[in-house]
C-alpha cells in the first residue's frame, strides 16, 4: 500500500516538474495555478452517493497537470480517489482530463482511471462550471457529476 502512495506522489511531482519545464519553454515566466472545490454525486452499481472533492491544477498554455482528491459515500463506505491528471483546455472554458490513480475504501485499494470533461465560466479570478467524469476501477464503472468552483492565482 505504501508503495502505491509513494508511486502516486512521485507521479504528481514528475507531472508538476514537467509542467514547469514546458511552461518555461512556452515563454511563461510564472504558470497560472487553479484550485477548486467539487460538489456532486457518484453513481455506481445502482447506488448514488454524495461526492465532494478538491483539485489543484498547474496550467501552461492549453495544457495542465492536476492532482484530484474526491471523497464519495457509497454502499455505506467512504471511497477516496487520489489521482494525478493531464488536462487539456482546447477552447474557451472547455476542459478534458485523463487521470490514473488510486481508489481507497475500507474494502479495497484499487487502480482507478478517470476520463472527465467540464466547462468553466470565468468571473475574474473565480470560475464555476459543470464537470462530468467516468471512473473505471476493479471491473466496474462509476459516473461522477457535479459543479466545480475555483480560484485562479
VMD Tcl script that builds the backbone (N, CA, C; Angstrom):
set m [mol new atoms 459]
animate dup $m
set s [atomselect $m all]
$s set {name element resname resid chain x y z} {
  {N N UNK 1 A 0.823 -1.194 0.000}
  {CA C UNK 1 A 0.000 0.000 0.000}
  {C C UNK 1 A 0.868 1.259 0.000}
  {N N UNK 2 A 1.892 1.255 0.855}
  {CA C UNK 2 A 2.783 2.411 0.922}
  {C C UNK 2 A 3.482 2.632 -0.417}
  {N N UNK 3 A 3.784 1.538 -1.138}
  {CA C UNK 3 A 4.422 1.663 -2.453}
  {C C UNK 3 A 3.514 2.411 -3.426}
  {N N UNK 4 A 2.219 2.132 -3.365}
  {CA C UNK 4 A 1.264 2.793 -4.258}
  {C C UNK 4 A 1.228 4.291 -3.962}
  {N N UNK 5 A 1.142 4.653 -2.665}
  {CA C UNK 5 A 1.108 6.066 -2.299}
  {C C UNK 5 A 2.394 6.776 -2.715}
  {N N UNK 6 A 3.551 6.125 -2.527}
  {CA C UNK 6 A 4.815 6.729 -2.952}
  {C C UNK 6 A 4.841 6.898 -4.467}
  {N N UNK 7 A 4.309 5.911 -5.184}
  {CA C UNK 7 A 4.254 5.998 -6.643}
  {C C UNK 7 A 3.374 7.142 -7.112}
  {N N UNK 8 A 2.216 7.323 -6.448}
  {CA C UNK 8 A 1.327 8.433 -6.805}
  {C C UNK 8 A 1.990 9.775 -6.515}
  {N N UNK 9 A 2.659 9.878 -5.373}
  {CA C UNK 9 A 3.342 11.126 -5.029}
  {C C UNK 9 A 4.446 11.421 -6.041}
  {N N UNK 10 A 5.201 10.402 -6.424}
  {CA C UNK 10 A 6.262 10.588 -7.419}
  {C C UNK 10 A 5.679 11.009 -8.762}
  {N N UNK 11 A 4.539 10.421 -9.145}
  {CA C UNK 11 A 3.886 10.790 -10.406}
  {C C UNK 11 A 3.442 12.246 -10.386}
  {N N UNK 12 A 2.828 12.667 -9.282}
  {CA C UNK 12 A 2.371 14.055 -9.170}
  {C C UNK 12 A 3.551 15.018 -9.236}
  {N N UNK 13 A 4.649 14.674 -8.558}
  {CA C UNK 13 A 5.836 15.521 -8.591}
  {C C UNK 13 A 6.418 15.593 -10.001}
  {N N UNK 14 A 6.495 14.455 -10.671}
  {CA C UNK 14 A 7.033 14.429 -12.037}
  {C C UNK 14 A 6.180 15.272 -12.979}
  {N N UNK 15 A 4.844 15.149 -12.861}
  {CA C UNK 15 A 3.957 15.954 -13.701}
  {C C UNK 15 A 4.145 17.438 -13.421}
  {N N UNK 16 A 4.298 17.795 -12.151}
  {CA C UNK 16 A 4.489 19.194 -11.787}
  {C C UNK 16 A 5.795 19.738 -12.357}
  {N N UNK 17 A 6.872 18.959 -12.238}
  {CA C UNK 17 A 8.158 19.394 -12.786}
  {C C UNK 17 A 8.097 19.494 -14.301}
  {N N UNK 18 A 7.425 18.529 -14.932}
  {CA C UNK 18 A 7.280 18.552 -16.385}
  {C C UNK 18 A 6.522 19.792 -16.817}
  {N N UNK 19 A 5.432 20.138 -16.086}
  {CA C UNK 19 A 4.648 21.311 -16.465}
  {C C UNK 19 A 5.455 22.588 -16.295}
  {N N UNK 20 A 6.311 22.649 -15.273}
  {CA C UNK 20 A 7.156 23.823 -15.073}
  {C C UNK 20 A 8.125 23.990 -16.234}
  {N N UNK 21 A 8.746 22.888 -16.650}
  {CA C UNK 21 A 9.687 22.940 -17.772}
  {C C UNK 21 A 8.974 23.324 -19.063}
  {N N UNK 22 A 7.803 22.750 -19.298}
  {CA C UNK 22 A 7.051 23.058 -20.516}
  {C C UNK 22 A 6.609 24.515 -20.523}
  {N N UNK 23 A 6.211 25.033 -19.365}
  {CA C UNK 23 A 5.795 26.428 -19.285}
  {C C UNK 23 A 6.965 27.356 -19.581}
  {N N UNK 24 A 8.132 27.014 -19.067}
  {CA C UNK 24 A 9.314 27.835 -19.332}
  {C C UNK 24 A 9.636 27.841 -20.821}
  {N N UNK 25 A 9.505 26.673 -21.471}
  {CA C UNK 25 A 9.757 26.595 -22.905}
  {C C UNK 25 A 8.740 27.416 -23.685}
  {N N UNK 26 A 7.505 27.496 -23.184}
  {CA C UNK 26 A 6.449 28.233 -23.877}
  {C C UNK 26 A 6.575 29.738 -23.659}
  {N N UNK 27 A 7.511 30.158 -22.811}
  {CA C UNK 27 A 7.727 31.581 -22.595}
  {C C UNK 27 A 6.914 32.160 -21.457}
  {N N UNK 28 A 6.308 31.337 -20.643}
  {CA C UNK 28 A 5.544 31.816 -19.498}
  {C C UNK 28 A 6.463 31.887 -18.288}
  {N N UNK 29 A 6.631 33.078 -17.711}
  {CA C UNK 29 A 7.519 33.238 -16.562}
  {C C UNK 29 A 6.950 32.539 -15.332}
  {N N UNK 30 A 5.662 32.702 -15.096}
  {CA C UNK 30 A 5.026 32.087 -13.929}
  {C C UNK 30 A 3.716 31.455 -14.377}
  {N N UNK 31 A 3.674 30.126 -14.529}
  {CA C UNK 31 A 2.437 29.491 -14.977}
  {C C UNK 31 A 1.311 29.696 -13.963}
  {N N UNK 32 A 0.099 29.903 -14.442}
  {CA C UNK 32 A -1.020 30.119 -13.527}
  {C C UNK 32 A -1.398 28.842 -12.775}
  {N N UNK 33 A -1.970 29.054 -11.616}
  {CA C UNK 33 A -2.433 27.960 -10.765}
  {C C UNK 33 A -3.949 28.054 -10.646}
  {N N UNK 34 A -4.591 26.930 -10.359}
  {CA C UNK 34 A -6.037 26.923 -10.165}
  {C C UNK 34 A -6.376 25.887 -9.107}
  {N N UNK 35 A -7.088 26.309 -8.080}
  {CA C UNK 35 A -7.560 25.400 -7.032}
  {C C UNK 35 A -9.082 25.438 -7.042}
  {N N UNK 36 A -9.708 24.276 -6.879}
  {CA C UNK 36 A -11.169 24.223 -6.959}
  {C C UNK 36 A -11.750 23.228 -5.962}
  {N N UNK 37 A -13.016 23.460 -5.643}
  {CA C UNK 37 A -13.818 22.554 -4.822}
  {C C UNK 37 A -14.892 21.975 -5.728}
  {N N UNK 38 A -15.135 20.675 -5.601}
  {CA C UNK 38 A -16.150 19.985 -6.397}
  {C C UNK 38 A -17.237 19.482 -5.455}
  {N N UNK 39 A -18.497 19.684 -5.833}
  {CA C UNK 39 A -19.633 19.142 -5.091}
  {C C UNK 39 A -20.543 18.466 -6.098}
  {N N UNK 40 A -20.872 17.201 -5.836}
  {CA C UNK 40 A -21.704 16.476 -6.787}
  {C C UNK 40 A -22.118 15.118 -6.271}
  {N N UNK 41 A -22.200 14.169 -7.193}
  {CA C UNK 41 A -22.655 12.820 -6.863}
  {C C UNK 41 A -21.878 11.806 -7.690}
  {N N UNK 42 A -21.836 10.587 -7.183}
  {CA C UNK 42 A -21.231 9.462 -7.883}
  {C C UNK 42 A -22.251 8.343 -7.938}
  {N N UNK 43 A -22.430 7.747 -9.117}
  {CA C UNK 43 A -23.343 6.611 -9.289}
  {C C UNK 43 A -22.550 5.404 -9.753}
  {N N UNK 44 A -22.742 4.282 -9.063}
  {CA C UNK 44 A -22.104 3.026 -9.443}
  {C C UNK 44 A -22.955 1.870 -8.927}
  {N N UNK 45 A -23.132 0.869 -9.751}
  {CA C UNK 45 A -23.864 -0.347 -9.387}
  {C C UNK 45 A -25.218 -0.047 -8.747}
  {N N UNK 46 A -25.970 0.868 -9.331}
  {CA C UNK 46 A -27.315 1.167 -8.862}
  {C C UNK 46 A -27.401 2.056 -7.640}
  {N N UNK 47 A -26.290 2.506 -7.119}
  {CA C UNK 47 A -26.289 3.382 -5.948}
  {C C UNK 47 A -25.723 4.738 -6.342}
  {N N UNK 48 A -26.266 5.786 -5.717}
  {CA C UNK 48 A -25.763 7.139 -5.938}
  {C C UNK 48 A -25.459 7.755 -4.586}
  {N N UNK 49 A -24.288 8.376 -4.471}
  {CA C UNK 49 A -23.897 8.977 -3.205}
  {C C UNK 49 A -23.289 10.350 -3.386}
  {N N UNK 50 A -23.317 11.113 -2.311}
  {CA C UNK 50 A -22.751 12.459 -2.279}
  {C C UNK 50 A -21.247 12.393 -2.501}
  {N N UNK 51 A -20.721 13.341 -3.264}
  {CA C UNK 51 A -19.287 13.402 -3.545}
  {C C UNK 51 A -18.793 14.827 -3.351}
  {N N UNK 52 A -17.671 14.946 -2.685}
  {CA C UNK 52 A -17.012 16.240 -2.524}
  {C C UNK 52 A -15.549 16.054 -2.915}
  {N N UNK 53 A -14.964 17.084 -3.503}
  {CA C UNK 53 A -13.581 16.931 -3.938}
  {C C UNK 53 A -12.816 18.234 -3.946}
  {N N UNK 54 A -11.515 18.086 -4.071}
  {CA C UNK 54 A -10.593 19.206 -4.211}
  {C C UNK 54 A -9.681 18.898 -5.381}
  {N N UNK 55 A -9.322 19.913 -6.133}
  {CA C UNK 55 A -8.307 19.688 -7.156}
  {C C UNK 55 A -7.427 20.921 -7.288}
  {N N UNK 56 A -6.215 20.650 -7.681}
  {CA C UNK 56 A -5.239 21.703 -7.935}
  {C C UNK 56 A -4.687 21.465 -9.331}
  {N N UNK 57 A -4.656 22.519 -10.142}
  {CA C UNK 57 A -4.105 22.402 -11.488}
  {C C UNK 57 A -3.038 23.464 -11.704}
  {N N UNK 58 A -1.983 23.046 -12.327}
  {CA C UNK 58 A -0.943 23.975 -12.780}
  {C C UNK 58 A -1.048 24.034 -14.294}
  {N N UNK 59 A -1.387 25.208 -14.807}
  {CA C UNK 59 A -1.648 25.363 -16.237}
  {C C UNK 59 A -0.456 25.973 -16.960}
  {N N UNK 60 A -0.283 25.544 -18.205}
  {CA C UNK 60 A 0.715 26.148 -19.082}
  {C C UNK 60 A 0.172 26.066 -20.497}
  {N N UNK 61 A -0.225 27.230 -20.995}
  {CA C UNK 61 A -0.868 27.258 -22.305}
  {C C UNK 61 A -2.192 26.514 -22.263}
  {N N UNK 62 A -2.387 25.654 -23.255}
  {CA C UNK 62 A -3.626 24.869 -23.328}
  {C C UNK 62 A -3.567 23.601 -22.487}
  {N N UNK 63 A -2.432 23.328 -21.878}
  {CA C UNK 63 A -2.239 22.096 -21.113}
  {C C UNK 63 A -2.121 22.388 -19.633}
  {N N UNK 64 A -2.308 21.358 -18.833}
  {CA C UNK 64 A -2.123 21.483 -17.398}
  {C C UNK 64 A -1.910 20.121 -16.774}
  {N N UNK 65 A -1.365 20.142 -15.586}
  {CA C UNK 65 A -1.271 18.931 -14.777}
  {C C UNK 65 A -2.050 19.208 -13.508}
  {N N UNK 66 A -2.663 18.176 -12.961}
  {CA C UNK 66 A -3.533 18.375 -11.812}
  {C C UNK 66 A -3.386 17.234 -10.819}
  {N N UNK 67 A -3.834 17.494 -9.607}
  {CA C UNK 67 A -3.981 16.464 -8.597}
  {C C UNK 67 A -5.433 16.507 -8.151}
  {N N UNK 68 A -6.098 15.359 -8.219}
  {CA C UNK 68 A -7.519 15.249 -7.900}
  {C C UNK 68 A -7.686 14.466 -6.604}
  {N N UNK 69 A -8.516 14.983 -5.699}
  {CA C UNK 69 A -8.897 14.284 -4.474}
  {C C UNK 69 A -10.416 14.307 -4.408}
  {N N UNK 70 A -11.056 13.154 -4.470}
  {CA C UNK 70 A -12.515 13.068 -4.379}
  {C C UNK 70 A -12.897 12.084 -3.290}
  {N N UNK 71 A -13.931 12.426 -2.523}
  {CA C UNK 71 A -14.453 11.538 -1.493}
  {C C UNK 71 A -15.934 11.313 -1.761}
  {N N UNK 72 A -16.308 10.052 -2.008}
  {CA C UNK 72 A -17.704 9.694 -2.273}
  {C C UNK 72 A -18.186 8.740 -1.187}
  {N N UNK 73 A -19.451 8.865 -0.818}
  {CA C UNK 73 A -20.065 7.963 0.164}
  {C C UNK 73 A -21.021 7.057 -0.595}
  {N N UNK 74 A -20.646 5.777 -0.727}
  {CA C UNK 74 A -21.443 4.799 -1.473}
  {C C UNK 74 A -21.468 3.468 -0.738}
  {N N UNK 75 A -22.588 2.787 -0.801}
  {CA C UNK 75 A -22.724 1.449 -0.212}
  {C C UNK 75 A -22.282 1.436 1.251}
  {N N UNK 76 A -22.542 2.521 1.975}
  {CA C UNK 76 A -22.193 2.589 3.388}
  {C C UNK 76 A -20.715 2.766 3.676}
  {N N UNK 77 A -19.928 3.077 2.664}
  {CA C UNK 77 A -18.486 3.240 2.864}
  {C C UNK 77 A -17.993 4.503 2.164}
  {N N UNK 78 A -16.902 5.034 2.668}
  {CA C UNK 78 A -16.241 6.165 2.019}
  {C C UNK 78 A -15.281 5.645 0.968}
  {N N UNK 79 A -15.267 6.291 -0.184}
  {CA C UNK 79 A -14.366 5.936 -1.280}
  {C C UNK 79 A -13.555 7.180 -1.619}
  {N N UNK 80 A -12.244 7.097 -1.417}
  {CA C UNK 80 A -11.346 8.214 -1.684}
  {C C UNK 80 A -10.582 7.952 -2.970}
  {N N UNK 81 A -10.654 8.896 -3.904}
  {CA C UNK 81 A -9.889 8.813 -5.149}
  {C C UNK 81 A -8.789 9.868 -5.090}
  {N N UNK 82 A -7.555 9.426 -5.302}
  {CA C UNK 82 A -6.390 10.304 -5.365}
  {C C UNK 82 A -5.708 10.016 -6.694}
  {N N UNK 83 A -5.616 11.044 -7.554}
  {CA C UNK 83 A -5.074 10.780 -8.890}
  {C C UNK 83 A -4.409 12.010 -9.494}
  {N N UNK 84 A -3.186 11.868 -10.002}
  {CA C UNK 84 A -2.605 12.914 -10.834}
  {C C UNK 84 A -3.264 12.866 -12.212}
  {N N UNK 85 A -3.391 14.021 -12.855}
  {CA C UNK 85 A -4.113 14.083 -14.133}
  {C C UNK 85 A -3.383 14.963 -15.138}
  {N N UNK 86 A -3.663 14.700 -16.393}
  {CA C UNK 86 A -3.223 15.544 -17.501}
  {C C UNK 86 A -4.474 16.221 -18.053}
  {N N UNK 87 A -4.435 17.546 -18.182}
  {CA C UNK 87 A -5.609 18.328 -18.573}
  {C C UNK 87 A -5.308 19.076 -19.867}
  {N N UNK 88 A -6.309 19.161 -20.738}
  {CA C UNK 88 A -6.194 19.976 -21.942}
  {C C UNK 88 A -7.367 20.955 -21.964}
  {N N UNK 89 A -7.077 22.196 -22.368}
  {CA C UNK 89 A -8.076 23.262 -22.492}
  {C C UNK 89 A -8.131 23.641 -23.972}
  {N N UNK 90 A -8.934 22.926 -24.792}
  {CA C UNK 90 A -8.893 23.132 -26.240}
  {C C UNK 90 A -9.556 24.416 -26.730}
  {N N UNK 91 A -10.548 24.917 -25.979}
  {CA C UNK 91 A -11.293 26.072 -26.473}
  {C C UNK 91 A -12.037 26.730 -25.324}
  {N N UNK 92 A -11.932 28.030 -25.208}
  {CA C UNK 92 A -12.635 28.831 -24.196}
  {C C UNK 92 A -12.533 28.154 -22.831}
  {N N UNK 93 A -13.665 27.884 -22.175}
  {CA C UNK 93 A -13.663 27.274 -20.849}
  {C C UNK 93 A -13.719 25.761 -20.848}
  {N N UNK 94 A -13.725 25.160 -22.037}
  {CA C UNK 94 A -13.809 23.699 -22.143}
  {C C UNK 94 A -12.525 23.047 -21.648}
  {N N UNK 95 A -12.679 21.960 -20.888}
  {CA C UNK 95 A -11.508 21.206 -20.437}
  {C C UNK 95 A -11.818 19.717 -20.476}
  {N N UNK 96 A -10.776 18.939 -20.720}
  {CA C UNK 96 A -10.871 17.479 -20.698}
  {C C UNK 96 A -9.654 16.969 -19.949}
  {N N UNK 97 A -9.840 15.866 -19.232}
  {CA C UNK 97 A -8.708 15.333 -18.485}
  {C C UNK 97 A -8.726 13.821 -18.457}
  {N N UNK 98 A -7.551 13.276 -18.261}
  {CA C UNK 98 A -7.389 11.848 -18.027}
  {C C UNK 98 A -6.504 11.714 -16.798}
  {N N UNK 99 A -6.898 10.807 -15.906}
  {CA C UNK 99 A -6.165 10.614 -14.655}
  {C C UNK 99 A -6.046 9.127 -14.356}
  {N N UNK 100 A -4.946 8.752 -13.764}
  {CA C UNK 100 A -4.735 7.382 -13.299}
  {C C UNK 100 A -4.262 7.489 -11.862}
  {N N UNK 101 A -4.983 6.828 -10.952}
  {CA C UNK 101 A -4.633 6.951 -9.542}
  {C C UNK 101 A -5.121 5.786 -8.722}
  {N N UNK 102 A -5.450 6.076 -7.484}
  {CA C UNK 102 A -5.835 5.060 -6.512}
  {C C UNK 102 A -7.212 5.364 -5.947}
  {N N UNK 103 A -8.041 4.338 -5.839}
  {CA C UNK 103 A -9.298 4.441 -5.100}
  {C C UNK 103 A -9.135 3.624 -3.832}
  {N N UNK 104 A -9.352 4.272 -2.685}
  {CA C UNK 104 A -9.211 3.608 -1.390}
  {C C UNK 104 A -10.558 3.581 -0.684}
  {N N UNK 105 A -10.931 2.429 -0.155}
  {CA C UNK 105 A -12.087 2.301 0.731}
  {C C UNK 105 A -11.720 1.263 1.781}
  {N N UNK 106 A -12.623 1.045 2.746}
  {CA C UNK 106 A -12.364 0.024 3.763}
  {C C UNK 106 A -12.226 -1.353 3.139}
  {N N UNK 107 A -12.922 -1.580 2.029}
  {CA C UNK 107 A -12.956 -2.899 1.399}
  {C C UNK 107 A -11.802 -3.147 0.435}
  {N N UNK 108 A -11.242 -2.087 -0.154}
  {CA C UNK 108 A -10.224 -2.321 -1.177}
  {C C UNK 108 A -9.376 -1.081 -1.463}
  {N N UNK 109 A -8.259 -1.330 -2.107}
  {CA C UNK 109 A -7.401 -0.307 -2.700}
  {C C UNK 109 A -7.164 -0.758 -4.126}
  {N N UNK 110 A -7.674 0.012 -5.091}
  {CA C UNK 110 A -7.569 -0.408 -6.488}
  {C C UNK 110 A -7.125 0.759 -7.363}
  {N N UNK 111 A -6.583 0.405 -8.510}
  {CA C UNK 111 A -6.213 1.383 -9.521}
  {C C UNK 111 A -7.486 1.949 -10.149}
  {N N UNK 112 A -7.530 3.257 -10.368}
  {CA C UNK 112 A -8.684 3.890 -10.999}
  {C C UNK 112 A -8.202 4.732 -12.182}
  {N N UNK 113 A -8.973 4.689 -13.260}
  {CA C UNK 113 A -8.723 5.523 -14.433}
  {C C UNK 113 A -9.934 6.434 -14.592}
  {N N UNK 114 A -9.700 7.732 -14.705}
  {CA C UNK 114 A -10.786 8.707 -14.855}
  {C C UNK 114 A -10.630 9.452 -16.171}
  {N N UNK 115 A -11.752 9.588 -16.875}
  {CA C UNK 115 A -11.845 10.449 -18.054}
  {C C UNK 115 A -12.945 11.448 -17.740}
  {N N UNK 116 A -12.652 12.742 -17.894}
  {CA C UNK 116 A -13.617 13.767 -17.496}
  {C C UNK 116 A -13.634 14.922 -18.481}
  {N N UNK 117 A -14.752 15.650 -18.449}
  {CA C UNK 117 A -14.902 16.866 -19.248}
  {C C UNK 117 A -15.703 17.870 -18.433}
  {N N UNK 118 A -15.399 19.139 -18.645}
  {CA C UNK 118 A -16.115 20.182 -17.941}
  {C C UNK 118 A -16.029 21.487 -18.697}
  {N N UNK 119 A -16.744 22.473 -18.194}
  {CA C UNK 119 A -16.714 23.799 -18.801}
  {C C UNK 119 A -16.679 24.824 -17.678}
  {N N UNK 120 A -15.641 25.642 -17.645}
  {CA C UNK 120 A -15.506 26.675 -16.620}
  {C C UNK 120 A -15.933 28.029 -17.165}
  {N N UNK 121 A -16.805 28.695 -16.433}
  {CA C UNK 121 A -17.161 30.083 -16.714}
  {C C UNK 121 A -16.304 30.922 -15.775}
  {N N UNK 122 A -15.504 31.817 -16.337}
  {CA C UNK 122 A -14.583 32.616 -15.533}
  {C C UNK 122 A -15.198 33.967 -15.208}
  {N N UNK 123 A -15.139 34.326 -13.938}
  {CA C UNK 123 A -15.613 35.608 -13.433}
  {C C UNK 123 A -14.437 36.249 -12.708}
  {N N UNK 124 A -13.600 36.954 -13.452}
  {CA C UNK 124 A -12.351 37.456 -12.883}
  {C C UNK 124 A -11.440 36.279 -12.583}
  {N N UNK 125 A -10.928 36.223 -11.364}
  {CA C UNK 125 A -10.057 35.115 -10.956}
  {C C UNK 125 A -10.849 33.866 -10.584}
  {N N UNK 126 A -12.160 34.000 -10.418}
  {CA C UNK 126 A -13.011 32.888 -9.991}
  {C C UNK 126 A -13.537 32.118 -11.190}
  {N N UNK 127 A -13.885 30.854 -10.965}
  {CA C UNK 127 A -14.501 30.042 -12.018}
  {C C UNK 127 A -15.569 29.146 -11.404}
  {N N UNK 128 A -16.564 28.810 -12.217}
  {CA C UNK 128 A -17.609 27.878 -11.803}
  {C C UNK 128 A -18.103 27.163 -13.053}
  {N N UNK 129 A -18.452 25.891 -12.905}
  {CA C UNK 129 A -18.954 25.173 -14.066}
  {C C UNK 129 A -19.217 23.709 -13.795}
  {N N UNK 130 A -19.938 23.075 -14.712}
  {CA C UNK 130 A -20.255 21.654 -14.581}
  {C C UNK 130 A -19.049 20.783 -14.926}
  {N N UNK 131 A -19.030 19.601 -14.332}
  {CA C UNK 131 A -17.981 18.620 -14.601}
  {C C UNK 131 A -18.617 17.239 -14.576}
  {N N UNK 132 A -18.261 16.399 -15.536}
  {CA C UNK 132 A -18.740 15.015 -15.577}
  {C C UNK 132 A -17.551 14.104 -15.842}
  {N N UNK 133 A -17.565 12.934 -15.206}
  {CA C UNK 133 A -16.445 12.003 -15.351}
  {C C UNK 133 A -16.947 10.570 -15.335}
  {N N UNK 134 A -16.147 9.704 -15.925}
  {CA C UNK 134 A -16.361 8.262 -15.825}
  {C C UNK 134 A -15.098 7.679 -15.211}
  {N N UNK 135 A -15.279 6.946 -14.114}
  {CA C UNK 135 A -14.175 6.257 -13.455}
  {C C UNK 135 A -14.288 4.772 -13.730}
  {N N UNK 136 A -13.171 4.158 -14.024}
  {CA C UNK 136 A -13.129 2.707 -14.232}
  {C C UNK 136 A -12.181 2.140 -13.180}
  {N N UNK 137 A -12.713 1.265 -12.305}
  {CA C UNK 137 A -11.906 0.677 -11.239}
  {C C UNK 137 A -12.411 -0.722 -10.924}
  {N N UNK 138 A -11.511 -1.657 -10.846}
  {CA C UNK 138 A -11.813 -3.022 -10.426}
  {C C UNK 138 A -12.972 -3.634 -11.212}
  {N N UNK 139 A -13.007 -3.386 -12.518}
  {CA C UNK 139 A -14.010 -4.003 -13.373}
  {C C UNK 139 A -15.360 -3.329 -13.405}
  {N N UNK 140 A -15.540 -2.234 -12.688}
  {CA C UNK 140 A -16.825 -1.537 -12.739}
  {C C UNK 140 A -16.598 -0.070 -13.100}
  {N N UNK 141 A -17.668 0.552 -13.585}
  {CA C UNK 141 A -17.610 1.960 -13.988}
  {C C UNK 141 A -18.490 2.798 -13.081}
  {N N UNK 142 A -18.019 3.979 -12.745}
  {CA C UNK 142 A -18.784 4.934 -11.948}
  {C C UNK 142 A -18.915 6.220 -12.751}
  {N N UNK 143 A -20.060 6.874 -12.619}
  {CA C UNK 143 A -20.289 8.167 -13.252}
  {C C UNK 143 A -20.282 9.217 -12.146}
  {N N UNK 144 A -19.469 10.240 -12.327}
  {CA C UNK 144 A -19.330 11.325 -11.358}
  {C C UNK 144 A -19.771 12.610 -12.048}
  {N N UNK 145 A -20.633 13.378 -11.391}
  {CA C UNK 145 A -21.064 14.643 -11.992}
  {C C UNK 145 A -21.344 15.653 -10.893}
  {N N UNK 146 A -21.211 16.936 -11.257}
  {CA C UNK 146 A -21.469 17.982 -10.287}
  {C C UNK 146 A -20.972 19.323 -10.762}
  {N N UNK 147 A -20.698 20.202 -9.793}
  {CA C UNK 147 A -20.270 21.567 -10.069}
  {C C UNK 147 A -18.928 21.805 -9.392}
  {N N UNK 148 A -18.045 22.446 -10.129}
  {CA C UNK 148 A -16.722 22.790 -9.623}
  {C C UNK 148 A -16.620 24.309 -9.539}
  {N N UNK 149 A -16.139 24.810 -8.409}
  {CA C UNK 149 A -15.928 26.249 -8.236}
  {C C UNK 149 A -14.497 26.460 -7.773}
  {N N UNK 150 A -13.798 27.397 -8.417}
  {CA C UNK 150 A -12.393 27.549 -8.081}
  {C C UNK 150 A -11.880 28.964 -8.187}
  {N N UNK 151 A -10.593 29.084 -7.903}
  {CA C UNK 151 A -9.905 30.364 -7.904}
  {C C UNK 151 A -8.563 30.211 -8.600}
  {N N UNK 152 A -8.301 31.076 -9.568}
  {CA C UNK 152 A -7.004 31.097 -10.235}
  {C C UNK 152 A -6.074 32.058 -9.527}
  {N N UNK 153 A -4.813 31.678 -9.415}
  {CA C UNK 153 A -3.830 32.545 -8.759}
  {C C UNK 153 A -2.452 32.327 -9.339}
}
mol reanalyze $m
mol bondsrecalc $m
mol representation Tube
mol addrep $m
